[in-house]
Amino acid sequence: MDSDAAEPGTGIPRVLWSAYEEQPFSRCVDCGSSLLDSQVPYAVEKAVRQGEVIFEYAICVTCVTSLMSQYSEESIANILAYMDEEDLHLEESGELTSCHHCDASGAAFEEEQTVTGMLVGERLIAGPTILCGRCLEGIDEVLSQKTREVHGEFIQNNFPGVPESLDIPVSFLGSA
């Protein structure tokens, strides 16, 4: 995983930069609004498998709110209950070396993880937070069919080249 430290000239940790563009995300994936020169909060989410970023995006809070309003009430309650099962393990050092939900590290942690952060412009306001594959699967198991369909439509609408068979974790942006 990239360095956790903020890059000079920006308050955005490199781990929350686009791996493909090698710079901070500049636009919302859903509505296309500018992120870096705006005062609208936004989230970055990156799915990593075996050290390689396989999926990444930034999304403004307006679009996150719209997306999550389509999730079933049951799924929202289940995600929040799942995340409350164990205390989040946040290291004072801020290093991203273990899952913030279950504290897994080592091989299981390195195999699959999702990292998120909340920002306003170039200022980090929450995170980065990272969940291991096992915890992401735990979230996936508590989702309703409606929420799975909404997530699938979001992926199809915003990432037309992503194969349907690619297992993309449902966003936990509103739950961490």
C-alpha positions in Angstrom: 0.0 0.0 0.0 1.2 3.5 -0.7 2.6 5.7 2.0 0.1 7.0 4.6 1.8 10.4 4.8 0.3 13.4 3.1 2.1 14.5 0.0 3.8 18.0 0.3 1.4 20.7 -0.9 -1.7 18.6 -0.1 -3.3 17.3 3.0 -4.4 14.2 1.2 -2.5 11.0 2.2 -1.0 9.3 -0.8 -3.0 6.1 0.0 -6.1 8.1 -0.9 -4.7 9.3 -4.3 -5.8 7.6 -7.5 -3.4 4.8 -8.2 -4.1 5.1 -11.9 -3.7 8.9 -12.2 -1.0 9.1 -9.5 -2.6 12.2 -8.1 -5.6 13.1 -5.9 -9.0 12.4 -7.3 -10.4 15.6 -8.8 -14.0 14.6 -9.8 -17.0 12.8 -8.4 -17.4 9.5 -10.2 -21.2 9.9 -10.2 -22.0 13.5 -11.0 -18.6 14.8 -12.3 -18.5 17.7 -9.9 -15.1 19.1 -9.0 -13.8 17.9 -5.6 -10.5 19.6 -4.9 -11.7 23.2 -5.1 -15.1 22.6 -3.4 -16.2 22.8 0.2 -18.5 19.7 -0.4 -17.2 16.7 1.5 -16.4 13.6 -0.5 -15.2 10.1 0.0 -12.5 8.0 -1.6 -12.7 4.2 -1.7 -10.1 1.8 -3.1 -10.4 -1.9 -3.3 -7.0 -3.7 -3.1 -6.2 -7.3 -3.8 -2.8 -8.8 -3.2 -1.3 -5.3 -3.2 -2.9 -4.1 -6.5 -5.6 -1.5 -6.7 -8.4 -3.2 -8.6 -11.1 -0.6 -8.2 -11.1 3.0 -7.0 -13.3 6.1 -7.0 -14.2 9.4 -5.3 -17.8 10.4 -4.7 -19.3 13.6 -3.3 -21.4 13.5 -0.2 -24.5 14.4 -2.3 -24.1 11.3 -4.4 -23.2 9.1 -1.5 -26.4 10.3 0.3 -28.4 9.6 -2.8 -26.9 6.2 -3.3 -27.4 5.2 0.3 -31.0 6.5 0.4 -31.7 3.7 -2.1 -30.2 1.0 0.2 -32.8 -0.9 2.2 -33.4 0.2 5.8 -32.7 -3.4 6.8 -29.2 -3.3 5.1 -28.3 0.1 6.7 -29.3 -1.3 10.2 -27.4 -4.6 9.5 -24.2 -2.8 8.4 -24.3 -0.5 11.4 -24.9 -3.5 13.8 -22.1 -5.5 12.1 -19.7 -2.6 12.5 -20.6 -2.2 16.1 -19.9 -5.9 16.9 -16.3 -5.1 17.6 -14.6 -1.9 18.4 -12.8 -0.2 15.6 -9.0 -0.6 16.1 -7.5 2.7 15.2 -3.8 3.0 15.7 -2.5 6.2 17.1 0.3 6.1 14.5 -2.3 6.3 11.7 -0.5 3.4 9.9 -2.6 1.2 7.7 -1.2 -2.2 8.8 -4.3 -3.9 10.1 -8.1 -4.0 9.7 -9.8 -1.2 11.6 -12.7 -3.5 12.5 -11.2 -6.8 13.5 -7.5 -5.9 13.8 -6.4 -8.7 11.4 -2.9 -8.3 10.0 -0.4 -10.3 8.1 -1.3 -12.6 5.1 -5.1 -12.4 5.6 -5.0 -8.6 5.8 -2.6 -8.3 2.8 -4.7 -10.5 0.5 -7.7 -8.2 0.3 -8.7 -4.8 1.8 -10.6 -1.7 1.1 -9.4 1.7 2.2 -11.6 4.8 2.5 -11.3 8.4 3.7 -13.5 11.5 3.9 -12.1 14.8 2.6 -13.1 18.4 1.9 -11.0 19.8 -0.8 -7.5 18.8 0.0 -8.2 18.4 3.7 -8.6 14.9 5.3 -11.5 15.0 7.7 -11.9 11.3 8.5 -9.8 8.2 8.0 -8.1 6.7 6.3 -9.9 3.6 7.4 -9.2 0.1 6.1 -11.2 -3.1 6.3 -9.9 -6.6 5.4 -11.6 -9.0 3.0 -13.1 -11.0 5.8 -14.9 -8.0 7.3 -16.0 -6.9 3.8 -17.5 -10.3 3.3 -19.2 -9.9 6.7 -20.8 -6.7 5.5 -21.8 -8.3 2.2 -23.6 -11.2 4.1 -25.9 -8.8 5.9 -27.2 -7.0 2.8 -30.7 -7.3 1.3 -31.2 -8.2 -2.3 -32.5 -4.6 -2.9 -29.2 -3.1 -1.7 -27.2 -5.6 -3.8 -29.2 -4.5 -6.9 -28.7 -0.8 -6.1 -24.9 -1.4 -5.7 -24.8 -3.4 -9.0 -26.6 -0.5 -10.8 -24.1 2.0 -9.3 -21.2 -0.1 -10.6 -22.7 -0.6 -14.1 -23.6 3.1 -14.5 -20.3 4.5 -13.4 -17.8 1.8 -14.4 -19.1 0.3 -17.7 -15.9 -1.6 -18.4 -16.0 -3.5 -15.1 -17.0 -7.1 -15.7 -20.1 -8.2 -13.7 -18.2 -11.2 -12.4 -15.7 -8.9 -10.6 -16.6 -9.1 -6.9 -16.6 -5.4 -5.9 -17.4 -4.9 -2.2 -20.5 -2.9 -1.3 -19.4 0.5 -0.1 -19.1 0.9 3.6 -18.6 4.7 3.3 -21.5 5.5 5.5 -20.8 2.9 8.1 -17.2 3.3 9.2 
